[in-house]
Amino acid sequence: PVMLALSFATLPPSFAAVGSGAWIGLGYVSLFSMLIGFVFWYRGLAQGGIAAVGQLQLLQPFFGLALAASLLHEQVSPLMVVVTLGVVA
């Protein structure tokens, strides 16, 4: 409900005012991270079992930190590693 109210509050006067980059970004996020990601995730759950595959979610903070450091050249501080360990614990 909160996001719906915020959506209406920030709605542009016309959708023609929204740039093509924003539409391409929305399409990319909708297609790749949501649709295709969920297809692979649920197919993996069906093949490997919920108990086994669900444990992979515990590795997500580590993968996020490693990908941010390697692909985006983010500086990884010791505090980030401690917080990542805290999320898993």
C-alpha distances in whole Angstrom, upper triangle without the diagonal:
4,6,5,6,9,10,11,13,15,15,19,21,23,22,26,25,24,27,28,27,23,24,26,24,21,23,25,22,20,24,25,23,21,23,26,25,24,27,29,27,27,31,32,30,32,35,35,33,30,32,34,32,29,31,31,27,29,31,28,28,32,31,29,31,34,33,32,35,37,35,34,36,34,36,35,36,37,34,32,34,34,30,30,32,30,27,30,31
4,5,5,6,9,10,11,12,14,18,20,22,22,25,24,22,25,27,26,22,23,25,23,20,23,24,21,21,24,25,23,21,24,27,26,25,28,30,28,28,32,33,31,33,36,36,35,31,33,35,32,29,31,31,27,28,30,27,27,30,30,27,29,32,31,30,33,35,33,31,34,32,34,33,34,35,32,30,32,32,28,28,31,29,26,29,30
4,5,5,6,9,10,10,12,15,18,20,19,22,21,19,22,23,22,19,19,22,19,16,19,21,18,17,21,22,20,18,21,24,23,22,25,27,26,26,30,31,30,32,35,35,33,30,32,34,31,28,30,29,26,27,29,25,25,29,28,25,27,30,29,27,31,33,31,29,32,30,32,31,32,34,31,29,31,31,28,27,30,29,26,28,30
4,5,5,6,9,10,10,14,17,18,17,21,20,19,22,23,23,19,19,22,20,17,20,22,19,18,21,23,21,19,21,25,24,23,26,29,27,27,31,32,31,33,36,36,35,32,34,36,33,30,33,32,28,30,32,28,28,32,31,28,31,34,32,30,34,36,33,32,35,33,35,35,36,38,35,32,35,35,31,31,34,32,29,31,34
4,5,5,6,9,10,14,16,18,18,21,20,19,23,25,24,21,21,24,22,19,22,24,22,21,25,26,24,23,25,28,28,27,30,32,31,31,34,35,34,36,39,40,38,35,37,39,36,33,35,34,31,33,34,31,30,34,33,30,32,35,34,32,36,37,35,33,36,34,36,36,37,38,35,33,36,36,32,33,35,33,31,33,35
4,5,5,6,8,12,15,17,17,20,18,17,20,22,22,18,19,22,20,17,21,22,20,20,23,25,23,22,24,27,26,26,29,31,30,31,34,35,34,36,39,39,38,35,37,38,35,33,34,33,30,31,32,29,28,32,31,28,30,33,31,29,32,34,32,30,33,31,33,33,34,36,33,31,33,34,30,30,33,32,29,32,34
4,5,5,6,10,12,14,13,17,16,14,17,19,19,15,16,19,17,15,18,20,17,17,21,22,21,20,22,25,25,24,27,29,29,29,32,34,33,35,38,38,37,35,37,38,35,32,34,33,30,32,32,29,29,32,31,28,30,33,31,29,33,34,31,30,33,31,33,34,35,37,34,32,35,35,32,31,35,33,30,33,35
4,6,5,9,11,12,13,16,16,15,18,21,21,17,18,21,20,17,20,23,21,20,24,26,24,23,25,28,28,28,30,33,32,32,35,37,36,38,41,41,40,38,40,41,38,36,38,37,33,35,36,33,33,36,35,32,34,37,34,33,36,38,35,33,36,34,37,37,38,41,38,35,38,39,35,35,38,37,34,36,39
4,6,9,11,13,14,17,16,15,19,22,22,18,19,22,21,19,22,24,22,22,26,27,26,25,27,30,30,30,33,35,34,35,38,39,38,40,43,43,42,40,42,43,40,37,39,38,34,36,37,33,33,36,35,32,34,36,34,32,36,37,35,33,35,34,36,36,37,39,37,34,37,38,34,35,38,36,34,36,39
4,6,9,11,12,15,13,12,15,18,18,15,16,19,18,16,19,21,20,20,23,25,24,23,26,28,28,28,31,33,32,34,37,38,37,40,42,42,42,39,41,42,39,37,38,37,33,35,35,32,31,34,33,30,32,34,32,30,33,35,32,30,33,31,33,34,35,38,35,33,36,37,33,33,37,35,33,36,38
4,7,8,9,12,11,10,14,16,17,14,14,18,17,15,18,20,19,19,22,24,24,23,25,28,28,28,31,33,32,33,36,37,37,39,42,42,42,39,42,43,39,37,39,38,34,36,37,33,33,36,35,31,33,36,33,31,35,36,33,31,34,33,36,37,38,40,38,35,38,39,36,36,39,38,35,38,40
4,5,6,9,7,8,11,14,15,12,13,17,17,15,18,21,20,20,23,25,25,24,26,29,29,30,32,34,34,35,38,39,40,41,44,45,44,42,44,45,42,40,42,40,37,39,39,35,35,38,36,33,35,37,34,32,35,36,33,31,34,33,36,37,39,42,40,37,40,41,38,38,41,40,37,40,43
4,7,9,8,10,13,16,18,15,16,20,20,18,21,24,23,23,26,28,28,27,29,32,33,33,35,37,38,38,41,43,43,44,47,48,48,45,48,48,45,43,45,43,40,42,42,39,39,41,40,36,38,41,38,36,39,40,37,35,38,37,40,41,43,45,43,41,44,45,42,41,45,44,41,44,46
4,5,6,8,11,14,16,14,14,17,18,17,19,22,22,21,24,27,27,26,27,30,31,32,33,36,36,37,39,41,42,43,46,47,47,44,47,48,44,43,45,43,40,42,42,38,39,41,39,36,38,40,37,36,39,40,36,34,38,37,40,42,43,46,44,41,44,46,42,42,45,45,42,44,47
4,5,5,9,11,13,11,10,14,15,13,15,18,18,18,20,23,23,23,24,26,28,28,30,32,33,34,36,38,39,40,42,43,43,42,44,45,41,40,42,40,37,40,39,36,36,39,36,34,36,38,34,33,36,37,33,32,35,35,38,39,41,44,42,39,42,44,40,40,43,43,40,42,45
4,5,8,9,12,11,11,14,16,15,16,19,20,20,22,24,25,25,26,28,30,31,32,34,35,36,38,40,41,42,44,46,46,44,47,47,43,42,44,42,40,42,41,38,38,40,38,35,37,39,36,34,37,37,34,32,36,36,39,41,43,46,44,41,44,46,43,42,45,45,42,44,47
4,6,9,12,10,11,14,15,15,17,19,20,20,23,25,25,25,27,29,30,31,33,35,36,37,39,40,41,43,45,46,46,44,47,47,43,42,44,41,39,41,41,37,37,39,37,34,36,37,34,32,35,36,32,31,34,33,37,38,40,43,42,39,42,44,41,40,44,43,41,43,46
4,7,8,7,7,11,11,11,13,16,16,17,19,21,22,22,23,25,26,28,29,31,32,33,35,37,38,39,41,42,43,41,43,43,40,38,40,38,35,38,37,33,33,35,33,30,32,34,31,29,32,32,29,27,31,30,34,35,37,40,39,36,39,40,37,37,40,40,37,40,43
4,5,5,7,9,10,11,13,15,16,17,19,20,21,22,23,25,26,28,29,31,32,34,35,36,38,40,41,42,43,41,44,43,40,39,40,37,35,37,36,33,33,35,32,29,31,32,29,28,30,31,27,25,29,29,32,34,36,40,38,35,38,40,37,36,40,40,38,40,43
4,5,5,6,8,10,10,12,14,15,16,18,19,20,21,22,24,26,27,29,30,32,33,34,36,38,39,40,41,40,42,42,38,37,39,36,34,37,35,32,32,34,31,29,31,31,28,27,30,29,26,25,28,28,32,34,37,40,39,35,38,40,38,36,40,40,37,39,43
4,5,5,6,9,10,10,12,14,15,16,17,19,20,21,22,24,26,27,28,30,31,32,34,36,37,38,39,38,40,39,36,35,36,33,31,34,32,29,29,30,28,25,27,28,24,23,26,26,22,21,24,25,28,30,33,36,35,32,34,37,34,33,37,37,34,36,40
4,5,5,6,9,10,11,12,14,15,16,17,18,20,21,23,24,26,27,28,30,31,33,35,36,37,38,36,38,38,34,33,35,32,30,32,31,27,28,30,27,24,26,28,24,23,26,26,23,21,25,25,28,30,32,35,34,31,33,35,33,31,35,35,32,34,38
4,5,5,6,9,10,10,12,14,15,16,17,18,20,21,23,24,25,27,29,30,31,33,35,36,37,35,38,37,34,33,35,32,30,33,32,28,29,31,28,26,28,29,26,25,28,28,24,23,27,27,31,32,35,38,36,33,35,37,35,33,37,37,34,36,39
4,5,5,6,9,10,10,12,13,15,15,16,18,20,21,22,24,26,27,28,30,32,33,34,35,34,36,36,32,32,33,30,29,31,30,26,27,29,26,24,26,27,23,23,26,25,22,21,25,25,29,31,33,36,35,32,34,36,34,32,35,36,33,34,38
4,5,5,6,8,10,10,11,13,14,15,16,18,20,21,22,24,26,27,28,30,31,32,33,32,34,33,30,29,31,28,26,28,27,23,24,26,23,20,23,24,20,20,23,23,19,18,22,22,26,27,30,33,32,28,30,33,30,28,32,32,29,31,34
4,5,5,6,8,10,10,11,12,14,15,17,18,20,21,23,24,26,27,29,30,31,32,30,33,32,29,28,30,27,25,28,27,23,24,26,24,21,24,25,22,22,25,25,22,21,25,25,28,29,32,34,33,29,31,33,30,29,32,32,29,31,34
4,6,5,6,8,10,10,11,12,14,15,17,18,20,21,23,24,26,27,29,30,31,30,32,32,28,28,30,27,25,28,28,24,26,27,24,22,25,26,23,23,26,26,22,22,26,26,30,31,34,36,35,31,33,35,32,30,34,34,31,32,36
4,5,5,6,7,9,10,11,12,14,15,16,18,20,21,22,24,26,27,28,29,28,31,30,26,26,28,25,23,26,25,21,23,24,21,19,22,23,19,19,23,22,19,19,23,23,27,28,31,33,32,29,30,32,30,28,31,32,29,30,33
4,6,6,5,7,9,10,10,12,14,15,16,18,20,21,22,24,26,26,27,26,28,28,24,23,25,22,20,23,22,19,20,22,19,17,20,21,18,18,22,21,18,18,22,22,25,26,29,31,30,26,28,30,27,25,28,29,25,26,30
4,6,6,5,6,9,10,11,13,15,15,17,19,20,21,23,25,26,26,25,28,27,24,23,25,23,21,24,24,20,22,24,22,20,23,24,21,21,25,25,22,22,26,26,29,29,32,34,33,29,30,32,29,27,30,31,27,28,31
4,6,6,5,6,9,10,11,13,14,16,17,18,20,21,23,24,25,24,27,27,23,23,25,23,21,25,24,21,23,25,22,20,24,24,21,22,25,24,22,22,26,26,30,30,33,35,34,30,31,33,31,28,31,32,28,29,33
4,6,6,5,6,9,10,11,12,15,15,17,18,20,21,22,24,23,25,24,21,21,23,20,19,22,21,18,20,21,18,17,21,21,17,19,22,21,18,19,23,23,27,27,30,32,31,27,28,31,28,26,28,29,26,26,30
4,6,6,5,8,10,10,11,13,15,16,17,19,21,21,22,21,23,22,19,18,20,17,16,19,18,15,17,19,16,14,18,19,16,17,20,20,17,18,22,22,25,24,27,29,28,24,25,27,25,22,25,26,22,23,27
4,6,5,6,8,10,10,12,14,15,16,18,20,21,21,19,22,22,18,18,20,18,16,20,19,16,18,21,18,17,21,22,19,20,23,23,21,22,25,25,28,27,30,31,30,27,27,29,26,24,27,27,23,24,27
4,6,5,6,9,10,11,12,14,15,17,18,20,21,20,23,23,19,19,22,19,18,22,21,19,21,23,21,20,24,24,21,23,26,26,23,24,28,28,31,30,33,35,34,30,30,32,30,27,29,30,26,26,30
4,5,5,6,9,10,11,12,14,15,17,18,19,19,22,21,17,18,20,18,17,21,20,18,21,22,19,19,22,22,20,21,25,24,21,23,26,27,30,29,32,34,33,29,29,32,29,26,29,30,26,26,29
4,5,5,6,9,10,11,12,14,16,16,17,16,19,18,15,15,17,14,14,17,16,14,17,18,15,15,19,19,17,19,22,21,19,21,24,24,27,26,29,30,30,26,26,28,26,23,25,26,22,22,26
4,5,5,6,8,10,10,12,14,15,15,14,17,17,14,14,16,14,13,17,17,15,18,20,18,18,21,22,20,22,25,25,23,24,27,27,30,29,31,32,31,28,28,29,27,24,26,26,23,22,26
4,6,6,6,8,10,11,12,14,15,15,18,18,14,15,18,16,16,20,19,18,21,22,20,20,24,24,22,24,27,26,25,26,29,30,32,31,34,35,34,31,30,32,30,27,28,29,26,25,28
4,6,5,6,9,10,11,12,13,14,17,15,12,13,16,13,14,17,17,15,19,20,17,18,22,21,19,22,25,24,22,24,27,28,30,29,32,33,32,29,28,30,28,25,26,28,24,23,26
4,5,5,6,9,10,10,11,11,13,13,9,10,13,11,11,14,14,13,17,18,16,17,20,20,19,21,24,24,23,24,27,27,29,28,30,31,30,26,26,27,25,22,24,25,21,20,23
4,5,5,6,9,10,10,9,13,13,10,10,14,13,13,17,17,16,20,21,19,20,24,24,23,25,28,27,26,28,31,31,33,31,34,34,33,30,29,30,28,25,26,27,23,22,25
4,5,5,6,9,10,11,14,13,10,12,15,14,15,19,19,18,22,23,20,22,25,25,24,26,29,28,27,29,32,32,34,33,35,36,35,32,31,32,30,27,28,29,26,24,27
4,5,5,6,8,9,12,10,7,10,12,11,12,16,16,15,19,20,18,20,23,22,22,24,27,26,25,28,30,30,32,30,33,33,33,29,28,29,28,24,25,26,23,21,24
4,6,5,5,5,9,8,6,8,11,10,12,15,16,16,19,20,19,21,24,24,23,26,28,28,27,29,32,31,33,31,33,33,32,29,28,29,27,24,25,25,22,20,23
4,6,6,7,11,11,9,11,14,14,15,18,19,19,23,24,22,24,27,27,27,29,32,31,31,33,35,35,37,35,37,37,36,33,32,33,31,28,28,29,26,24,26
4,6,9,11,10,9,12,14,14,16,19,19,20,23,24,22,24,27,27,26,29,31,30,30,32,35,35,37,35,37,37,37,33,32,33,32,28,28,30,27,24,27
4,7,8,6,6,9,11,11,14,16,16,18,21,21,20,23,25,25,25,28,30,29,29,31,33,33,35,32,35,34,34,31,29,30,29,26,25,27,24,21,24
4,6,6,6,8,10,12,13,16,17,18,21,22,21,23,26,26,26,29,31,31,31,33,35,34,36,33,35,34,34,31,29,30,29,25,25,26,23,21,23
4,6,5,5,8,10,11,13,15,16,19,20,20,22,25,25,25,28,30,30,30,32,34,33,34,32,33,32,32,29,27,28,26,23,23,23,20,18,20
4,6,5,7,10,11,12,14,16,19,20,20,22,24,25,25,28,30,30,30,32,34,33,34,31,32,31,30,28,26,26,25,22,21,21,19,16,18
4,6,6,8,10,11,13,15,18,18,18,20,23,23,23,26,28,28,28,30,32,31,32,29,31,30,29,27,25,25,24,21,20,21,19,16,18
4,5,6,8,10,11,12,16,16,15,18,20,20,21,23,25,25,25,27,29,29,30,27,29,29,28,25,23,24,23,20,20,21,18,16,18
4,5,6,8,10,11,14,15,15,17,19,20,20,23,25,25,25,27,29,28,29,26,28,27,26,23,22,22,21,18,18,18,15,13,15
4,5,6,8,10,12,13,14,16,18,18,19,22,23,24,25,26,28,26,27,24,26,24,24,21,19,20,19,15,15,16,13,10,13
4,5,5,7,10,11,10,13,15,15,16,18,20,20,21,23,24,23,25,22,24,23,23,20,18,19,18,14,15,16,14,11,14
4,5,5,8,10,10,11,14,15,15,17,19,20,21,22,23,22,23,21,22,22,21,18,17,18,16,13,13,14,11,9,13
4,6,7,8,10,11,13,14,15,17,19,20,21,22,23,21,22,19,20,19,18,16,14,15,13,10,10,11,8,6,9
4,6,5,6,9,10,11,12,14,16,16,18,19,20,19,20,17,18,18,18,15,13,14,13,9,10,12,10,8,11
4,5,5,6,9,10,10,12,14,15,16,17,18,17,18,16,18,18,17,14,13,15,13,9,11,13,10,9,13
4,6,5,6,9,10,10,12,14,15,15,17,15,15,13,14,14,13,10,9,11,9,6,8,10,8,8,12
4,5,5,6,8,10,11,12,14,15,15,14,14,11,13,13,13,10,8,11,10,7,8,11,10,9,13
4,5,5,6,8,10,10,11,13,14,13,15,13,15,16,16,13,12,14,14,10,12,15,13,12,16
4,6,5,6,9,10,10,11,12,11,13,11,14,15,15,11,11,14,12,10,13,14,12,13,16
4,6,5,6,9,10,10,11,9,10,8,10,11,12,8,8,11,11,8,11,13,12,13,16
4,5,5,6,8,10,10,9,10,9,12,13,14,11,10,14,14,11,13,16,15,15,18
4,5,5,5,7,9,9,11,11,14,16,17,13,13,17,16,13,16,19,17,17,21
4,6,6,5,6,6,8,8,12,14,15,11,12,16,15,13,16,18,17,18,21
4,6,6,5,5,6,6,10,13,14,11,12,15,15,14,16,19,18,19,22
4,6,5,7,10,10,14,16,18,15,15,19,19,16,19,22,21,21,24
4,6,8,11,12,16,19,20,17,17,21,20,18,21,23,22,23,26
4,5,9,11,15,18,18,15,17,20,19,18,21,23,22,23,26
4,6,9,12,16,17,14,16,19,19,18,21,23,22,23,26
4,6,9,13,14,11,13,16,16,15,18,20,20,21,24
4,6,10,11,10,11,14,15,14,17,19,19,21,23
4,7,8,6,7,11,11,11,13,16,16,17,19
4,5,5,7,9,10,11,13,14,16,17,19
4,5,5,6,9,10,11,12,14,16,16
4,5,5,6,8,10,10,12,14,15
4,5,5,6,9,10,11,13,14
4,5,5,6,9,10,11,12
4,5,5,6,9,10,10
4,5,5,6,9,10
4,5,5,7,9
4,5,5,6
4,5,5
4,6
4
